[in-house]
Amino acid sequence: MIVSDPNGTELEHWRPGVESRMMISARNGATALCLFEQWVAPGNGAPTHRHPVEEVLMVREGEADMWIEDNHVTVMAGQSLIIPAGRRHGFRNSGKGTLHLRAVLASPIFEALPDGATEAVRRWEATGQAGTT
């Protein structure tokens, strides 16, 4: 049995204006998913990218402009966006305060291919952490 307590985990600077905390991943024993939180300053977010697996973005506080391919939607606190595997997507904090979201990927290792990149970025593997997206 594995009990995960992210309260002792420091926030990680992911990219400008984005702090993250990995809660569940291959690093602490997950075999089928990863779960992380992000706190995003206004105007910041995740550039367009894609994952080989399905992802769910859940807005806990604030609001975000989220997109899948060329379709944009505003997602508010309490709402979620389901992103099919392989689809180009991203988000930006469109509110005035901090955006707090949770993300779940159907893989214990975070893997993403940013637009324009030729190699995927992998994070939170069981043996170590590599790269940033």
Stockholm file with secondary structure:
# STOCKHOLM 1.0

chainA/1-133         MIVSDPNGTELEHWRPGVESRMMISARNGATALCLFEQWVAPGNGAPTHRHPVEEVLMVREGEADMWIEDNHVTVMAGQSLIIPAGRRHGFRNSGKGTLHLRAVLASPIFEALPDGATEAVRRWEATGQAGTT
#=GR chainA/1-133 SS CCCCCGGGSCCEEEETTEEEEEEESGGGTCSSCEEEEEEECTTCEEEEEECSSCEEEEEEESEEEEEETTEEEEEETTCEEEECTTCCEEEEECSSSCEEEEEEESSSSEEEEETTCSSCEEESBTTBCCCCC
#=GC SS_cons         CCCCCGGGSCCEEEETTEEEEEEESGGGTCSSCEEEEEEECTTCEEEEEECSSCEEEEEEESEEEEEETTEEEEEETTCEEEECTTCCEEEEECSSSCEEEEEEESSSSEEEEETTCSSCEEESBTTBCCCCC
//
